[in-house]
Amino acid sequence: MKTIAVLLALLPMYLSAQHATDGPYIIYRNDDSAVVKVLLQQEDLIRPASSVLAVSALPGTSFTVPVANHPEWAFPIQAHASLLPAPVTYPASEKILVLSDIEGEFEAGRQLLIAAGVIDTTYNWTFGKGQVVVAGDLFDRGQDVLPWLWLLYSLETKAAAAGGWVHVLLGNHDIMQLSGDYRYTDARYFKHAWVMGREIRNLFGADTELGRWLRSKNIIEKGGDYLFMHAGLSPEVLQKQLSLQAINEICRPYYGMSRKEMPDSMHMFFDARSPFWYRGYFMKPQAPKTLIDSTLKQYACRTIVVGHTITDTTITMHYKGKVIAVDVNQHEGHHAALLIEGHSRYIIDDKGNKTALINNKQP
């Protein structure tokens, strides 16, 4: 495998005091080449450094992903040889870990994966044929969005090699970033985008590796008899009686658009009624039990698992166990994930403590 030491290639010796603070950003050009950008920091000064590679060379090239406040956590990644739309349905494995709403809190996400036995401290996949479901909101609030994106990206390949799988779904904050809504974006990324001369959304555009990867992801999936999505299915979307495949295919072309840029017929899939915005399972006026039952029947599932709405500082069950909420407010220091082992369900925290999940919320 050819390895390019990006920083060494880009930096003259007299700038050796600089260190990587963000990147890589892989941006495709129209001539079968790609620009690879990293941001280098020396004291308070941040500047971009770039290298140009043939697109054909990317899958065989190793790049280092820095973690700004933890240089010892840096890790290598390689570009995927190809990017295809993620599968919408798949059989459940014996072990499934579900987490959501990391929102750029790389330390929390990393520690949860280590505590649950998904990876070790050097990012090797240790979950065997198990599956990880990330139910949206990779972006916003936190300062380490890029390491979290690249970690999930790299784990896809490692999991597949062991017979496992990483499923990444998009949430409202991911769609917001792709469409240029920066209400919750950390100031660090505004500065970095300015230094690179691009708008934030263009750092994840369809001409970038991470942008293409994100656009390959779904907003709703079915694993075994579990229905996974970021927020929930509203009555309006459910009444359309669309297949899961259709929901994803209808929404995918509009991931990078604001609502004013899309036709009116698409609004329900991107506003408060959408599968990544709907809060009716938990907030008033609360959805009736019949909506949950109709959803489960339509998609031949037994349980709905969502993030998005914080119901507690731990994983909670609702509607007599038919809905599981996994957003525990990671940004505020509450860290937990749902661990499914066969027919048993557990809450696992960032220290590896595992407790049985009970039907602790009504309805």
Secondary structure, 3 states (H helix, E strand, C coil): CEECCHHHHHCCHHHCCCEEEEEEEEEECCCCEEEEEEEEEECCEEEEEEEEEEHHHHHHEEEEECCCCCHHHCEEEECCCCCCCCCCEECCCCEEEEECCCCCCHHHHHHHHHHCCCECCCCCECCCCCEEEEECCCCCCCCCHHHHHHHHHHHHHHHHHCCCEEEEECCHHHHHHHHCCCCCCCHHHHHHHHHHCCCHHHHCCCCEHHHHHHHCCECEEEECCEEEECCCCCHHHHCCCCCHHHHHHHHHHHCCCCHHHCCHHHHHHCCCCCCCCCCCCCCCCCCCHHHHHHHHHHCCCCEEEECCCCCCCCCEEECCCCEEECCCCHHHCCCEEEEEECCEEEEEECCCCEEECCCCCCC
